[in-house]
Amino acid sequence: EAGVTQSPTHLIKTRGQQATLRCSPISGHTSVYWYQQALGLGLQFLLWYDEGEERNRGNFPPRFSGRQFPNYSSELNVNALELEDSALYLCASSAWAAQETQYFGPGTRLLVL
Amino acid sequence: AQSVTQLGSHVSVSEGALVLLRCNYSSSVPPYLFWYVQYPNQGLQLLLKYTTGATLVKGINGFEAEFKKSETSFHLTKPSAHMSDAAEYFCAVNPRLLEYGNKLVFGAGTILRVKS
């Protein structure tokens, strides 16, 4: 069974640009989560999508947004990039019948110069 | 507020020795509990979880953890460390409260070093 996949693996942007990160959940999973792992700040919850709807949002500014597509894949958009947005962005997915258990992908490492 | 405390940001053990990584949580109701492992430049891999039932749970790679409600703890152990266990370990809770909306709250992580 294929796990959670994310693309790209690395992304380099400059301040003010926009970044788009993509995630494909495990087959059969309907929920997708996004987390940020920044140096010194630990793992912080960003967003939760389920059945195409945003269900919960972490304490991040509105320039962090995303969506979930009908095939349950998801993308995270970060507008007006700032240097402190440099981090590893992890996507996770969970099944409808066991939403409490999240399985993570390999992450996208975003570097903002 | 829900929080997770991992005692010791770095733990060093000899190969073959017992591994003990500590995790304590604060929660108004018993949460769901998880341990994840992260190898360098990789994502998080689920080691084990406690949701309901038996309080001693076994995971992959010989790890196990015991949920102790009275101590609000979920410590991770492995009887004999292997060099391949060197990684960063994260304890996480799902608070099971509506306002947390199914998000995981993570501890700060413990880096395990295994000496030969």
gemmi code that builds the backbone of each chain (N, CA, C; Angstrom):
import gemmi

chains = {
    "A": [
        ("GLU", (0.863, -1.201, 0.000), (0.000, 0.000, 0.000), (0.889, 1.237, 0.000)),
        ("ALA", (0.650, 2.123, -0.949), (1.447, 3.333, -1.028), (1.099, 4.243, 0.130)),
        ("GLY", (2.122, 4.940, 0.628), (1.909, 5.866, 1.730), (1.511, 7.230, 1.229)),
        ("VAL", (1.569, 8.188, 2.113), (1.302, 9.581, 1.760), (2.463, 10.095, 0.910)),
        ("THR", (2.137, 10.741, -0.182), (3.187, 11.295, -1.033), (3.064, 12.810, -1.081)),
        ("GLN", (4.212, 13.466, -1.194), (4.238, 14.925, -1.247), (5.181, 15.379, -2.362)),
        ("SER", (4.820, 16.496, -2.957), (5.699, 17.077, -3.977), (5.630, 18.595, -3.890)),
        ("PRO", (6.723, 19.268, -4.254), (8.044, 18.700, -4.516), (8.735, 18.317, -3.204)),
        ("THR", (9.893, 17.707, -3.294), (10.620, 17.366, -2.074), (11.316, 18.597, -1.521)),
        ("HIS", (11.779, 19.447, -2.412), (12.429, 20.697, -2.016), (11.875, 21.823, -2.869)),
        ("LEU", (11.832, 23.018, -2.266), (11.309, 24.190, -2.964), (12.070, 25.398, -2.472)),
        ("ILE", (12.619, 26.161, -3.411), (13.348, 27.382, -3.049), (12.614, 28.573, -3.652)),
        ("LYS", (12.273, 29.523, -2.798), (11.548, 30.717, -3.230), (12.223, 31.947, -2.629)),
        ("THR", (11.858, 33.097, -3.142), (12.332, 34.346, -2.552), (11.187, 35.030, -1.825)),
        ("ARG", (11.559, 35.908, -0.932), (10.569, 36.651, -0.144), (9.531, 37.310, -1.031)),
        ("GLY", (8.277, 37.211, -0.643), (7.190, 37.823, -1.385), (6.543, 36.915, -2.416)),
        ("GLN", (7.253, 35.853, -2.802), (6.675, 34.925, -3.779), (5.613, 34.042, -3.134)),
        ("GLN", (4.974, 33.224, -3.976), (3.989, 32.258, -3.510), (4.550, 30.845, -3.686)),
        ("ALA", (4.200, 29.971, -2.749), (4.607, 28.563, -2.843), (3.370, 27.680, -2.831)),
        ("THR", (3.413, 26.630, -3.637), (2.330, 25.644, -3.668), (2.907, 24.265, -3.400)),
        ("LEU", (2.406, 23.614, -2.385), (2.855, 22.289, -1.981), (1.695, 21.318, -2.172)),
        ("ARG", (2.010, 20.104, -2.590), (0.975, 19.133, -2.919), (1.109, 17.855, -2.106)),
        ("CYS", (-0.045, 17.218, -1.883), (-0.086, 16.025, -1.049), (-1.134, 15.054, -1.588)),
        ("SER", (-0.756, 13.781, -1.664), (-1.718, 12.726, -2.008), (-1.837, 11.787, -0.824)),
        ("PRO", (-3.038, 11.595, -0.291), (-3.205, 10.751, 0.893), (-3.113, 9.271, 0.547)),
        ("ILE", (-3.052, 8.469, 1.585), (-3.126, 7.025, 1.413), (-4.484, 6.697, 0.774)),
        ("SER", (-4.470, 5.742, -0.143), (-5.694, 5.358, -0.821), (-6.772, 4.962, 0.189)),
        ("GLY", (-7.967, 5.571, 0.051), (-9.071, 5.290, 0.965), (-9.179, 6.274, 2.115)),
        ("HIS", (-8.135, 7.062, 2.328), (-8.196, 8.084, 3.379), (-8.903, 9.323, 2.847)),
        ("THR", (-9.716, 9.927, 3.719), (-10.497, 11.087, 3.282), (-10.042, 12.392, 3.924)),
        ("SER", (-9.270, 12.293, 4.995), (-8.801, 13.500, 5.690), (-7.334, 13.762, 5.392)),
        ("VAL", (-7.015, 15.029, 5.230), (-5.632, 15.467, 5.017), (-5.310, 16.571, 6.015)),
        ("TYR", (-4.124, 16.508, 6.578), (-3.659, 17.486, 7.558), (-2.328, 18.069, 7.072)),
        ("TRP", (-2.098, 19.313, 7.445), (-0.812, 19.958, 7.150), (-0.199, 20.442, 8.467)),
        ("TYR", (1.103, 20.185, 8.596), (1.858, 20.630, 9.762), (3.121, 21.330, 9.277)),
        ("GLN", (3.592, 22.274, 10.082), (4.860, 22.949, 9.817), (5.870, 22.533, 10.871)),
        ("GLN", (7.061, 22.157, 10.419), (8.141, 21.828, 11.348), (9.278, 22.807, 11.076)),
        ("ALA", (9.287, 23.864, 11.851), (10.306, 24.898, 11.691), (11.355, 24.732, 12.767)),
        ("LEU", (12.580, 25.089, 12.431), (13.701, 24.937, 13.358), (13.425, 25.739, 14.624)),
        ("GLY", (13.480, 25.055, 15.729), (13.286, 25.724, 17.011), (11.837, 25.912, 17.424)),
        ("LEU", (10.902, 25.624, 16.522), (9.486, 25.835, 16.847), (8.706, 24.533, 16.947)),
        ("GLY", (9.315, 23.430, 16.609), (8.628, 22.152, 16.724), (7.585, 21.947, 15.652)),
        ("LEU", (6.718, 20.989, 15.890), (5.671, 20.626, 14.936), (4.396, 21.374, 15.281)),
        ("GLN", (3.926, 22.169, 14.335), (2.742, 22.991, 14.559), (1.658, 22.631, 13.549)),
        ("PHE", (0.441, 22.452, 14.040), (-0.699, 22.132, 13.185), (-1.100, 23.350, 12.354)),
        ("LEU", (-1.302, 23.119, 11.056), (-1.701, 24.168, 10.143), (-3.179, 24.074, 9.754)),
        ("LEU", (-3.553, 22.962, 9.119), (-4.881, 22.842, 8.516), (-5.335, 21.384, 8.518)),
        ("TRP", (-6.666, 21.220, 8.548), (-7.285, 19.907, 8.416), (-8.387, 20.007, 7.384)),
        ("TYR", (-8.326, 19.141, 6.374), (-9.367, 19.052, 5.354), (-10.005, 17.665, 5.403)),
        ("ASP", (-11.314, 17.655, 5.282), (-12.040, 16.402, 5.257), (-13.212, 16.544, 4.300)),
        ("GLU", (-13.327, 15.617, 3.374), (-14.404, 15.647, 2.382), (-14.493, 17.002, 1.680)),
        ("GLY", (-13.353, 17.563, 1.387), (-13.309, 18.808, 0.629), (-13.522, 20.077, 1.433)),
        ("GLU", (-13.774, 19.932, 2.719), (-14.047, 21.105, 3.557), (-12.903, 21.344, 4.541)),
        ("GLU", (-12.621, 22.595, 4.844), (-11.667, 22.925, 5.895), (-12.362, 22.726, 7.234)),
        ("ARG", (-11.821, 21.832, 8.058), (-12.454, 21.485, 9.342), (-11.810, 22.185, 10.529)),
        ("ASN", (-10.543, 22.503, 10.422), (-9.864, 23.137, 11.535), (-8.637, 23.858, 11.005)),
        ("ARG", (-8.259, 24.911, 11.689), (-7.136, 25.728, 11.276), (-6.288, 26.067, 12.489)),
        ("GLY", (-4.989, 25.989, 12.325), (-4.080, 26.340, 13.407), (-3.863, 27.845, 13.471)),
        ("ASN", (-2.999, 28.248, 14.362), (-2.732, 29.667, 14.604), (-1.714, 30.204, 13.593)),
        ("PHE", (-2.140, 30.291, 12.358), (-1.302, 30.806, 11.279), (-2.059, 31.913, 10.544)),
        ("PRO", (-1.328, 32.848, 9.943), (-1.999, 33.954, 9.240), (-2.741, 33.458, 7.998)),
        ("PRO", (-3.658, 34.274, 7.488), (-4.491, 33.882, 6.345), (-3.712, 33.620, 5.068)),
        ("ARG", (-2.444, 34.082, 5.000), (-1.697, 33.825, 3.774), (-1.325, 32.337, 3.635)),
        ("PHE", (-1.568, 31.582, 4.684), (-1.481, 30.121, 4.593), (-2.897, 29.618, 4.292)),
        ("SER", (-3.045, 28.996, 3.155), (-4.365, 28.489, 2.786), (-4.195, 27.193, 2.012)),
        ("GLY", (-5.301, 26.531, 1.774), (-5.201, 25.290, 1.031), (-6.552, 24.857, 0.529)),
        ("ARG", (-6.564, 23.697, -0.037), (-7.821, 23.110, -0.482), (-7.646, 21.606, -0.635)),
        ("GLN", (-8.791, 20.938, -0.696), (-8.795, 19.505, -0.921), (-9.640, 19.229, -2.153)),
        ("PHE", (-9.130, 18.410, -3.010), (-9.782, 18.116, -4.284), (-10.712, 16.904, -4.154)),
        ("PRO", (-11.584, 16.692, -5.139), (-12.518, 15.551, -5.075), (-11.833, 14.198, -4.926)),
        ("ASN", (-10.601, 14.072, -5.386), (-9.885, 12.791, -5.214), (-9.152, 12.736, -3.872)),
        ("TYR", (-9.431, 13.694, -2.994), (-8.904, 13.802, -1.624), (-7.466, 14.290, -1.549)),
        ("SER", (-6.810, 14.517, -2.672), (-5.495, 15.134, -2.618), (-5.653, 16.581, -2.172)),
        ("SER", (-4.551, 17.184, -1.799), (-4.639, 18.524, -1.216), (-3.443, 19.355, -1.652)),
        ("GLU", (-3.610, 20.637, -1.626), (-2.484, 21.532, -1.807), (-2.506, 22.614, -0.745)),
        ("LEU", (-1.305, 23.014, -0.372), (-1.110, 24.091, 0.599), (-0.474, 25.253, -0.155)),
        ("ASN", (-1.072, 26.412, -0.030), (-0.544, 27.615, -0.648), (-0.063, 28.571, 0.432)),
        ("VAL", (1.112, 29.104, 0.212), (1.644, 30.111, 1.119), (1.944, 31.346, 0.276)),
        ("ASN", (1.212, 32.410, 0.540), (1.386, 33.658, -0.203), (2.335, 34.592, 0.528)),
        ("ALA", (2.877, 35.543, -0.221), (3.721, 36.589, 0.372), (4.742, 35.986, 1.322)),
        ("LEU", (5.546, 35.083, 0.790), (6.492, 34.325, 1.617), (7.413, 35.229, 2.428)),
        ("GLU", (7.637, 34.789, 3.670), (8.566, 35.467, 4.563), (9.687, 34.496, 4.920)),
        ("LEU", (10.818, 35.063, 5.337), (11.979, 34.220, 5.646), (11.625, 33.137, 6.674)),
        ("GLU", (10.783, 33.502, 7.641), (10.447, 32.556, 8.712), (9.503, 31.441, 8.274)),
        ("ASP", (9.070, 31.485, 7.019), (8.259, 30.383, 6.491), (9.126, 29.194, 6.089)),
        ("SER", (10.431, 29.380, 6.117), (11.342, 28.275, 5.795), (11.153, 27.166, 6.823)),
        ("ALA", (10.823, 25.987, 6.338), (10.496, 24.885, 7.245), (10.254, 23.630, 6.427)),
        ("LEU", (10.089, 22.531, 7.156), (9.623, 21.285, 6.544), (8.107, 21.254, 6.715)),
        ("TYR", (7.391, 21.102, 5.625), (5.933, 21.030, 5.667), (5.513, 19.583, 5.481)),
        ("LEU", (4.840, 19.074, 6.490), (4.438, 17.675, 6.501), (2.947, 17.552, 6.276)),
        ("CYS", (2.594, 16.636, 5.420), (1.200, 16.303, 5.169), (0.911, 14.951, 5.816)),
        ("ALA", (-0.276, 14.798, 6.346), (-0.696, 13.526, 6.931), (-2.103, 13.202, 6.445)),
        ("SER", (-2.455, 11.940, 6.511), (-3.825, 11.565, 6.162), (-4.362, 10.569, 7.181)),
        ("SER", (-5.691, 10.503, 7.243), (-6.335, 9.535, 8.127), (-7.589, 9.008, 7.462)),
        ("ALA", (-7.969, 7.815, 7.904), (-9.157, 7.173, 7.359), (-10.405, 7.668, 8.085)),
        ("TRP", (-11.544, 7.612, 7.394), (-12.798, 8.073, 7.990), (-13.116, 7.298, 9.267)),
        ("ALA", (-12.844, 6.005, 9.270), (-13.198, 5.161, 10.411), (-12.191, 5.240, 11.555)),
        ("ALA", (-11.073, 5.898, 11.317), (-10.043, 5.988, 12.366), (-9.332, 7.325, 12.233)),
        ("GLN", (-10.094, 8.382, 12.364), (-9.539, 9.710, 12.103), (-8.480, 10.124, 13.102)),
        ("GLU", (-8.462, 9.441, 14.274), (-7.500, 9.868, 15.291), (-6.068, 9.521, 14.925)),
        ("THR", (-5.872, 8.599, 13.980), (-4.533, 8.126, 13.637), (-4.096, 8.735, 12.319)),
        ("GLN", (-3.042, 9.513, 12.379), (-2.550, 10.217, 11.204), (-1.234, 9.611, 10.726)),
        ("TYR", (-1.145, 9.416, 9.419), (0.049, 8.867, 8.789), (0.686, 9.963, 7.949)),
        ("PHE", (1.976, 10.127, 8.124), (2.668, 11.266, 7.542), (3.421, 10.910, 6.265)),
        ("GLY", (3.557, 11.927, 5.420), (4.377, 11.819, 4.238), (5.797, 12.260, 4.531)),
        ("PRO", (6.649, 12.271, 3.495), (8.063, 12.605, 3.683), (8.343, 14.094, 3.831)),
        ("GLY", (7.363, 14.919, 3.479), (7.538, 16.354, 3.663), (8.068, 17.081, 2.445)),
        ("THR", (7.822, 18.368, 2.439), (8.411, 19.291, 1.462), (9.228, 20.308, 2.242)),
        ("ARG", (10.485, 20.422, 1.874), (11.344, 21.393, 2.558), (11.324, 22.688, 1.756)),
        ("LEU", (10.795, 23.723, 2.377), (10.688, 25.039, 1.748), (11.770, 25.945, 2.299)),
        ("LEU", (12.520, 26.543, 1.403), (13.540, 27.509, 1.786), (13.187, 28.847, 1.152)),
        ("VAL", (13.061, 29.860, 1.987), (12.740, 31.200, 1.502), (13.976, 32.079, 1.647)),
        ("LEU", (14.437, 32.610, 0.532), (15.652, 33.438, 0.547), (15.323, 34.920, 0.468)),
    ],
    "B": [
        ("ALA", (-5.034, 24.139, 28.663), (-4.527, 23.840, 27.328), (-3.828, 22.489, 27.343)),
        ("GLN", (-3.952, 21.807, 26.231), (-3.295, 20.510, 26.120), (-1.805, 20.705, 25.876)),
        ("SER", (-0.981, 19.915, 26.525), (0.452, 20.015, 26.301), (1.094, 18.649, 26.449)),
        ("VAL", (2.252, 18.520, 25.834), (3.015, 17.282, 25.895), (4.442, 17.642, 26.275)),
        ("THR", (4.963, 16.956, 27.282), (6.318, 17.201, 27.747), (7.162, 15.956, 27.557)),
        ("GLN", (8.237, 16.108, 26.830), (9.195, 15.015, 26.678), (10.429, 15.382, 27.483)),
        ("LEU", (10.709, 14.569, 28.481), (11.826, 14.848, 29.371), (13.123, 14.423, 28.719)),
        ("GLY", (14.002, 15.403, 28.495), (15.272, 15.109, 27.853), (15.217, 15.350, 26.366)),
        ("SER", (15.878, 16.385, 25.899), (15.900, 16.648, 24.458), (16.878, 15.710, 23.755)),
        ("HIS", (17.848, 15.199, 24.524), (18.818, 14.245, 23.992), (18.976, 13.098, 24.984)),
        ("VAL", (18.947, 11.883, 24.466), (19.190, 10.687, 25.270), (20.240, 9.856, 24.548)),
        ("SER", (21.229, 9.394, 25.316), (22.296, 8.589, 24.744), (22.339, 7.236, 25.448)),
        ("VAL", (22.341, 6.158, 24.680), (22.424, 4.813, 25.255), (23.461, 4.017, 24.474)),
        ("SER", (23.954, 2.969, 25.095), (24.870, 2.059, 24.404), (24.078, 1.018, 23.635)),
        ("GLU", (24.646, 0.541, 22.564), (23.996, -0.518, 21.795), (23.742, -1.707, 22.702)),
        ("GLY", (22.513, -2.233, 22.678), (22.137, -3.347, 23.534), (21.521, -2.941, 24.852)),
        ("ALA", (21.603, -1.674, 25.201), (21.046, -1.188, 26.467), (19.571, -0.844, 26.307)),
        ("LEU", (18.905, -0.703, 27.471), (17.499, -0.329, 27.483), (17.319, 1.106, 26.994)),
        ("VAL", (16.289, 1.285, 26.184), (15.901, 2.621, 25.756), (14.649, 3.033, 26.527)),
        ("LEU", (14.684, 4.214, 27.136), (13.517, 4.763, 27.837), (13.387, 6.227, 27.458)),
        ("LEU", (12.321, 6.553, 26.763), (12.029, 7.935, 26.395), (10.728, 8.329, 27.081)),
        ("ARG", (10.782, 9.439, 27.803), (9.665, 9.812, 28.663), (8.723, 10.815, 28.007)),
        ("CYS", (7.447, 10.621, 28.272), (6.412, 11.510, 27.747), (5.320, 11.680, 28.792)),
        ("ASN", (5.029, 12.913, 29.144), (3.911, 13.232, 30.018), (3.000, 14.226, 29.308)),
        ("TYR", (1.721, 14.141, 29.576), (0.774, 15.019, 28.900), (-0.146, 15.655, 29.924)),
        ("SER", (-0.745, 16.736, 29.540), (-1.793, 17.342, 30.357), (-3.051, 17.358, 29.510)),
        ("SER", (-4.115, 16.846, 30.069), (-5.370, 16.774, 29.334), (-6.511, 16.593, 30.318)),
        ("SER", (-7.635, 17.219, 30.022), (-8.795, 17.105, 30.901), (-9.519, 15.773, 30.730)),
        ("VAL", (-9.325, 15.139, 29.604), (-9.858, 13.799, 29.373), (-8.741, 12.935, 28.812)),
        ("PRO", (-8.792, 11.620, 29.044), (-7.727, 10.769, 28.495), (-7.655, 10.918, 26.989)),
        ("PRO", (-6.513, 11.317, 26.463), (-6.400, 11.523, 25.021), (-6.020, 10.247, 24.296)),
        ("TYR", (-6.000, 10.326, 23.003), (-5.335, 9.302, 22.220), (-3.846, 9.662, 22.230)),
        ("LEU", (-2.982, 8.659, 22.297), (-1.546, 8.892, 22.457), (-0.757, 8.184, 21.372)),
        ("PHE", (0.303, 8.826, 20.916), (1.087, 8.309, 19.803), (2.580, 8.556, 20.042)),
        ("TRP", (3.392, 7.675, 19.476), (4.817, 7.915, 19.322), (5.145, 7.819, 17.839)),
        ("TYR", (5.885, 8.832, 17.379), (6.377, 8.852, 16.003), (7.904, 8.924, 16.033)),
        ("VAL", (8.530, 8.408, 14.973), (9.977, 8.506, 14.826), (10.294, 9.256, 13.535)),
        ("GLN", (11.326, 10.080, 13.599), (11.749, 10.827, 12.416), (13.244, 10.618, 12.198)),
        ("TYR", (13.589, 9.995, 11.090), (14.983, 9.849, 10.709), (15.408, 11.103, 9.952)),
        ("PRO", (16.693, 11.399, 9.909), (17.161, 12.640, 9.271), (16.603, 12.824, 7.870)),
        ("ASN", (16.104, 14.029, 7.642), (15.583, 14.424, 6.324), (14.424, 13.549, 5.842)),
        ("GLN", (13.652, 13.042, 6.802), (12.486, 12.250, 6.446), (11.254, 12.741, 7.191)),
        ("GLY", (10.108, 12.168, 6.840), (8.870, 12.494, 7.532), (8.746, 11.713, 8.825)),
        ("LEU", (7.548, 11.706, 9.385), (7.284, 10.997, 10.636), (6.713, 9.614, 10.343)),
        ("GLN", (7.226, 8.637, 11.071), (6.719, 7.269, 10.945), (6.040, 6.888, 12.254)),
        ("LEU", (4.828, 6.363, 12.164), (4.100, 5.965, 13.356), (4.741, 4.716, 13.952)),
        ("LEU", (5.129, 4.825, 15.239), (5.721, 3.692, 15.951), (4.641, 2.858, 16.631)),
        ("LEU", (3.768, 3.551, 17.371), (2.701, 2.875, 18.085), (1.684, 3.896, 18.543)),
        ("LYS", (0.523, 3.382, 19.005), (-0.540, 4.270, 19.458), (-1.351, 3.607, 20.557)),
        ("TYR", (-1.949, 4.442, 21.398), (-2.928, 3.986, 22.371), (-4.227, 4.744, 22.123)),
        ("THR", (-5.298, 3.990, 21.906), (-6.611, 4.629, 21.779), (-7.533, 4.108, 22.872)),
        ("THR", (-7.740, 2.817, 22.927), (-8.538, 2.208, 23.992), (-7.987, 0.813, 24.267)),
        ("GLY", (-8.478, 0.197, 25.348), (-8.117, -1.191, 25.604), (-6.843, -1.326, 26.420)),
        ("ALA", (-6.068, -2.326, 26.083), (-4.848, -2.651, 26.834), (-3.925, -1.449, 26.911)),
        ("THR", (-3.437, -1.194, 28.115), (-2.635, 0.012, 28.329), (-1.178, -0.173, 27.911)),
        ("LEU", (-0.739, -1.409, 27.740), (0.603, -1.680, 27.231), (0.458, -1.978, 25.737)),
        ("VAL", (1.042, -1.130, 24.934), (0.907, -1.301, 23.488), (2.263, -1.586, 22.872)),
        ("LYS", (2.252, -2.464, 21.889), (3.479, -2.822, 21.193), (3.463, -2.201, 19.806)),
        ("GLY", (4.636, -1.772, 19.375), (4.727, -1.145, 18.072), (5.751, -1.837, 17.194)),
        ("ILE", (6.194, -1.085, 16.207), (7.163, -1.636, 15.276), (8.573, -1.560, 15.855)),
        ("ASN", (9.458, -2.337, 15.278), (10.884, -2.299, 15.631), (11.162, -2.612, 17.098)),
        ("GLY", (10.282, -3.363, 17.748), (10.511, -3.792, 19.123), (10.176, -2.775, 20.190)),
        ("PHE", (9.583, -1.660, 19.821), (9.210, -0.637, 20.806), (7.859, -0.951, 21.437)),
        ("GLU", (7.690, -0.506, 22.666), (6.416, -0.575, 23.340), (6.257, 0.621, 24.266)),
        ("ALA", (5.019, 0.881, 24.648), (4.735, 2.013, 25.540), (3.566, 1.636, 26.425)),
        ("GLU", (3.543, 2.224, 27.611), (2.468, 1.951, 28.553), (1.757, 3.238, 28.929)),
        ("PHE", (0.449, 3.235, 28.769), (-0.386, 4.365, 29.172), (-0.687, 4.233, 30.660)),
        ("LYS", (-0.278, 5.239, 31.421), (-0.569, 5.267, 32.858), (-1.384, 6.509, 33.142)),
        ("LYS", (-2.693, 6.308, 33.301), (-3.610, 7.427, 33.479), (-3.299, 8.220, 34.740)),
        ("SER", (-2.994, 7.505, 35.827), (-2.751, 8.182, 37.107), (-1.514, 9.063, 37.064)),
        ("GLU", (-0.563, 8.704, 36.200), (0.665, 9.475, 36.077), (0.652, 10.372, 34.832)),
        ("THR", (-0.405, 10.341, 34.085), (-0.523, 11.044, 32.787), (0.756, 10.869, 31.981)),
        ("SER", (1.161, 9.606, 31.839), (2.411, 9.325, 31.142), (2.204, 8.296, 30.038)),
        ("PHE", (3.124, 8.284, 29.116), (3.103, 7.338, 27.994), (4.558, 7.164, 27.556)),
        ("HIS", (5.345, 6.541, 28.412), (6.781, 6.390, 28.148), (7.046, 5.299, 27.121)),
        ("LEU", (8.050, 5.520, 26.299), (8.426, 4.582, 25.222), (9.648, 3.789, 25.657)),
        ("THR", (9.613, 2.487, 25.473), (10.750, 1.651, 25.847), (11.094, 0.653, 24.750)),
        ("LYS", (12.359, 0.225, 24.808), (12.820, -0.874, 23.952), (13.896, -1.599, 24.749)),
        ("PRO", (13.808, -2.906, 24.894), (14.735, -3.621, 25.782), (16.199, -3.510, 25.367)),
        ("SER", (16.447, -3.480, 24.047), (17.830, -3.525, 23.581), (17.992, -2.601, 22.379)),
        ("ALA", (18.768, -1.551, 22.571), (18.937, -0.554, 21.514), (19.802, -1.089, 20.379)),
        ("HIS", (19.454, -0.655, 19.180), (20.223, -0.990, 17.988), (20.680, 0.307, 17.353)),
        ("MET", (21.778, 0.236, 16.646), (22.313, 1.449, 16.008), (21.277, 2.108, 15.114)),
        ("SER", (20.433, 1.301, 14.484), (19.427, 1.848, 13.573), (18.307, 2.601, 14.289)),
        ("ASP", (18.287, 2.548, 15.632), (17.267, 3.275, 16.388), (17.608, 4.754, 16.548)),
        ("ALA", (18.812, 5.133, 16.182), (19.211, 6.537, 16.312), (18.341, 7.404, 15.411)),
        ("ALA", (17.604, 8.308, 16.050), (16.623, 9.137, 15.339), (16.028, 10.115, 16.343)),
        ("GLU", (15.065, 10.912, 15.883), (14.332, 11.786, 16.801), (12.944, 11.192, 17.005)),
        ("TYR", (12.509, 11.182, 18.247), (11.241, 10.574, 18.615), (10.295, 11.636, 19.160)),
        ("PHE", (9.063, 11.591, 18.669), (8.055, 12.557, 19.077), (6.867, 11.852, 19.717)),
        ("CYS", (6.484, 12.343, 20.876), (5.254, 11.918, 21.520), (4.161, 12.900, 21.098)),
        ("ALA", (2.971, 12.396, 20.827), (1.881, 13.268, 20.389), (0.573, 12.820, 21.019)),
        ("VAL", (-0.305, 13.774, 21.227), (-1.640, 13.456, 21.731), (-2.695, 14.037, 20.801)),
        ("ASN", (-3.786, 13.311, 20.696), (-5.002, 13.833, 20.089), (-5.948, 14.070, 21.259)),
        ("PRO", (-6.200, 15.324, 21.599), (-6.923, 15.640, 22.836), (-8.362, 15.142, 22.918)),
        ("ARG", (-8.940, 14.742, 21.804), (-10.323, 14.244, 21.803), (-11.310, 15.288, 22.312)),
        ("LEU", (-10.971, 16.546, 22.136), (-11.872, 17.620, 22.517), (-12.305, 18.373, 21.268)),
        ("LEU", (-13.562, 18.776, 21.238), (-14.133, 19.376, 20.027), (-13.322, 20.567, 19.545)),
        ("GLU", (-12.867, 21.391, 20.499), (-12.191, 22.619, 20.073), (-10.821, 22.356, 19.451)),
        ("TYR", (-10.301, 21.131, 19.631), (-9.006, 20.809, 19.044), (-9.147, 20.218, 17.642)),
        ("GLY", (-10.369, 19.866, 17.263), (-10.629, 19.491, 15.886), (-9.700, 18.450, 15.318)),
        ("ASN", (-9.387, 17.419, 16.077), (-8.619, 16.278, 15.591), (-7.157, 16.588, 15.309)),
        ("LYS", (-6.636, 17.729, 15.751), (-5.231, 17.991, 15.506), (-4.387, 17.259, 16.529)),
        ("LEU", (-3.155, 16.963, 16.133), (-2.188, 16.367, 17.040), (-1.384, 17.475, 17.712)),
        ("VAL", (-1.161, 17.301, 19.008), (-0.285, 18.194, 19.753), (0.986, 17.418, 20.047)),
        ("PHE", (2.118, 17.945, 19.624), (3.387, 17.224, 19.710), (4.244, 17.727, 20.859)),
        ("GLY", (5.045, 16.811, 21.395), (6.115, 17.205, 22.280), (7.264, 17.777, 21.456)),
        ("ALA", (8.280, 18.262, 22.151), (9.404, 18.927, 21.476), (10.363, 17.949, 20.824)),
        ("GLY", (10.214, 16.672, 21.135), (11.069, 15.662, 20.532), (12.257, 15.301, 21.404)),
        ("THR", (12.697, 14.054, 21.264), (13.900, 13.566, 21.945), (14.794, 12.906, 20.898)),
        ("ILE", (16.018, 13.399, 20.822), (16.988, 12.805, 19.895), (17.690, 11.654, 20.611)),
        ("LEU", (17.561, 10.478, 20.051), (18.191, 9.283, 20.625), (19.505, 9.005, 19.899)),
        ("ARG", (20.562, 8.928, 20.694), (21.868, 8.567, 20.155), (22.218, 7.184, 20.684)),
        ("VAL", (22.701, 6.314, 19.810), (23.083, 4.960, 20.198), (24.584, 4.804, 19.975)),
        ("LYS", (25.291, 4.515, 21.064), (26.749, 4.391, 21.004), (27.147, 2.934, 20.793)),
        ("SER", (28.152, 2.744, 19.979), (28.632, 1.376, 19.733), (29.643, 0.944, 20.784)),
    ],
}
model = gemmi.Model(1)
for chain_id, residues in chains.items():
    chain = gemmi.Chain(chain_id)
    for i, (resn, *xyz) in enumerate(residues, 1):
        res = gemmi.Residue()
        res.name, res.seqid = resn, gemmi.SeqId(i, " ")
        for name, pos in zip(("N", "CA", "C"), xyz):
            atom = gemmi.Atom()
            atom.name, atom.element = name, gemmi.Element(name[0])
            atom.pos, atom.b_iso = gemmi.Position(*pos), 0.0
            res.add_atom(atom)
        chain.add_residue(res)
    model.add_chain(chain)
structure = gemmi.Structure()
structure.add_model(model)
structure.setup_entities()
